Amino acid sequence: MDAERARAFLLTLPHVVETQQWGDNLVFWVGDKAIGGKMFVLLDLGSGLSKGVVSFSAGPERFNELLELEGAIPAPYMARIHWVAAEHWGVLRNAEWEKVLTAAHAITLGKLPPKVRRALLLPQREQKRLIVERRRLLAEREAAKKAAAAKVRKAG
């Protein structure tokens, strides 16, 4: 497995959305972030030397078991919610990677609130409309926060 193969596989799973965040990281979400989707895998396309090439939700049942593998470590900032990071792709074989990545997807999907799950079941067209509306609302809120902060700075 490598980042390209992992990306191709992850995009075949239901309701997966990909974003690029925090530098050279591809983040995979179950559902769009704008409607309450949650991330379940992070691929580090940069050096990956200190935090691993891939981090994923392992769940409490598999967390400790996976950490026993050579090259698997608790994911920085995410270990408290049972995320594992692999220092290199050789930690698992391809079929095993597919199993743990599919499990990460299932764990995250299972934790989504009912409102988000209902949104994921909408027809694609309605779901896209909902995402656009939600992104607009979030942008408006962010602009209002920035304006309020600027007003406070100006007054102070």
C-alpha positions in Angstrom: 0.0 0.0 0.0 1.1 3.6 -0.5 -0.7 7.0 -0.4 -2.0 6.8 -3.9 -3.5 3.3 -3.5 -4.9 4.2 -0.1 -6.5 7.3 -1.6 -8.0 5.4 -4.4 -9.4 2.8 -2.0 -10.8 5.3 0.5 -12.6 7.2 -2.2 -14.6 3.9 -3.0 -16.1 3.9 0.5 -19.6 5.4 0.9 -20.0 9.1 1.7 -16.3 9.8 1.7 -15.1 13.3 1.2 -11.5 14.3 0.8 -9.9 17.6 1.8 -6.3 18.9 2.0 -5.6 20.4 5.3 -2.8 21.3 7.7 -0.1 21.4 5.1 0.5 18.3 3.0 -2.2 16.2 4.6 -5.1 14.5 2.8 -8.0 14.1 5.3 -10.8 11.7 4.6 -14.2 12.3 6.1 -17.4 10.3 6.4 -19.8 13.0 5.1 -18.9 16.6 4.3 -17.5 18.6 7.1 -20.0 21.3 6.4 -22.9 19.1 7.4 -21.2 17.5 10.4 -19.1 14.8 8.8 -16.2 13.4 10.8 -12.7 12.6 9.7 -11.5 9.0 9.9 -8.2 8.9 8.0 -5.3 11.3 7.5 -2.6 10.7 4.9 0.6 12.7 5.5 2.0 13.5 2.0 4.9 15.4 3.6 7.9 13.8 5.3 5.8 11.8 7.7 8.9 11.2 9.8 7.6 12.3 13.2 3.9 11.5 13.0 3.5 8.7 10.5 2.5 8.4 6.9 -1.1 7.5 7.8 -3.3 8.0 10.9 -6.7 6.4 11.4 -9.5 5.7 13.8 -8.9 2.2 15.3 -11.6 2.2 18.0 -11.0 1.1 21.5 -11.2 -2.6 20.6 -8.3 -2.7 18.2 -6.2 0.3 19.5 -3.9 -1.6 21.8 -3.6 -4.6 19.4 -2.5 -2.4 16.5 0.0 -0.6 18.7 1.8 -3.9 19.2 2.8 -3.9 15.5 6.3 -2.7 14.7 6.0 0.8 13.3 2.5 1.6 14.7 2.3 4.4 17.3 -0.5 6.3 19.1 -1.5 9.1 16.7 -0.3 12.5 17.9 -3.2 14.6 19.3 -5.7 11.8 18.4 -4.6 8.8 20.6 -7.1 9.7 23.3 -9.8 8.9 20.8 -8.1 5.7 19.8 -6.3 6.8 16.6 -3.2 4.9 15.4 -0.5 6.2 13.2 1.7 4.1 11.0 5.3 5.2 10.6 5.5 3.5 7.2 3.2 1.5 4.8 5.0 -1.7 5.6 3.2 -2.0 9.0 0.4 -3.9 7.3 -0.1 -5.8 4.0 -2.5 -4.4 1.4 -5.5 -6.5 2.4 -5.0 -5.7 6.1 -4.8 -2.0 5.2 -8.1 -2.3 3.4 -9.6 -3.9 6.5 -8.4 -1.3 9.0 -9.4 1.6 6.7 -12.8 0.1 6.2 -13.1 -0.4 9.9 -12.1 3.2 10.5 -14.9 4.3 8.1 -17.5 2.1 9.9 -16.5 3.3 13.3 -16.8 6.9 12.3 -20.1 6.4 10.4 -21.5 4.7 13.5 -20.6 7.7 15.6 -22.3 10.3 13.4 -25.4 11.9 14.9 -28.8 10.9 13.4 -29.1 14.3 11.7 -25.9 13.8 9.8 -26.8 10.3 8.9 -30.2 11.5 7.5 -28.3 14.1 5.4 -26.1 11.4 4.0 -29.2 9.5 2.8 -30.6 12.4 0.9 -30.4 12.2 -2.9 -27.1 13.6 -4.2 -28.6 16.8 -5.6 -30.4 17.7 -2.3 -27.2 16.8 -0.3 -25.1 19.1 -2.5 -27.7 21.9 -2.0 -27.6 21.4 1.8 -23.8 21.5 1.8 -23.7 24.7 -0.2 -26.2 26.3 2.1 -24.3 25.2 5.2 -21.0 26.4 3.8 -22.5 29.8 3.1 -23.9 30.0 6.6 -20.5 29.0 8.1 -18.7 31.6 6.0 -21.2 34.3 7.2 -20.6 33.3 10.8 -16.8 33.4 10.3 -17.0 36.8 8.7 -19.1 38.1 11.6 -16.6 36.8 14.1 -13.7 38.5 12.3 -15.7 41.8 12.1 -16.5 41.6 15.8 -12.8 40.9 16.7 -11.7 43.8 14.5 -14.2 46.1 16.2 -12.8 45.0 19.6 -9.2 45.6 18.5 -10.1 49.0 17.1 -12.0 50.0 20.3 -9.2 48.7 22.6 
